[in-house]
Amino acid sequence: PAAAAAAATSVQITLASPPGAEELLLDPGAGASLCFDYINNGSCTRLRTGGACKYRHLSRTHPDVIADRIRQGKLNPAAAAQLLAQAQAGGGGGGGGGGG
């Protein structure tokens, strides 16, 4: 586990990195805020321009992202259940798209 954490923190994201590369970064944990730039656009501007980002880079179908959208009134529980079912079935959804 320690080696995996070290490898995850050494990932450098640049403009040339493939879409979704931000998900390879170590998740700072549930106490950290979500990176809405990444969730809404599938890319984190802070990382792509050489900066650092302290926020969580999660896919749109991650349960924490879905819970946040419900709290903000941007997603109803029925739609949330559908997204969670897609995620569990492997339908993912990546980081791109609208909402959030």
N, C-alpha and C positions, 0 to 999 in steps of 0.2 A: 504493500500500500504506500509506503513512503517513497519508493521509486516512482510509482505512478503519479504521486502528487508532485514530485520534483519535475517529472517530464511534462506534466500539465502546466506547470508554472513557467516552463521555459519556452512555451509556444509563443511565437511572435506573429502578430496579425498585421498584414500590410495591404495595400491596394491590390497587390498581385495574388493575395490569398484567395482560395476558392470560397464561394458562398457557404455559409454555415460553419466556417472554421472557428468562429467565436465559441461554438459549443464545446470545443476541445479544451477550453480554459477551465481551470479548477473553479468549481462553483463555490463562492464565498459563504454559502449557507443561507438558510431561511431568514436569518436576521438582517441580511442585506437587501436593499431595494432592487427592483427589477430594472433592467436596461430597456426602456421603452423604445429607444431608437432601434435596438436589435429586434425586439418583438414585433414592432410595426413595419420595419423595413427589411428585415432579414440580414442586416449589417449594422455594425457599430461604428459610427463615424469617429469616435474617440480613438478606437483601436486602429482603424484603417488610415488615420492620419498620423500614426506613430505615437499617440498618447496612451495613457493608461485608463482603464475603466474599472471602477470598483463595484459595479453593479452586476447582477446575475444575467447571464446570457442563456435563456431557456427557450425552448420551442413554444410555439403558440398553443400546443396541445398539452404542455406540462401542467399538472394539476395546480401548481402555485399560480401560474399565469391565468388559468381559468377561474380560480377562486378570486383573484384580484379583479378580473373583469366583471364577475358577479357582484362583488362589493361596490364597484363603481357604477353599477346599473347598466353596463354595456353588453351584458349577456344574460339571457334568462336561463333558469335552471334546466329547462328542457333542452335547449341548445347546448348547454354545458354537458349534460349527460351524453348527448350525441358526440361531442368532441372527445370526451373521455373514452367512449366506446371505440371511436376511430383510432385513438392513440393506443389502446390496448390491443386492437386488431392489427396494429402495425401500419395503420394508415397515416401516421405522423402528421405532416402538415408543415414541417420545417419551421423556420423563423419568419418567413415573409408573410405578406398579406396585410389586410386592414384590421381595424378594430384596435382595442387595447386601451 
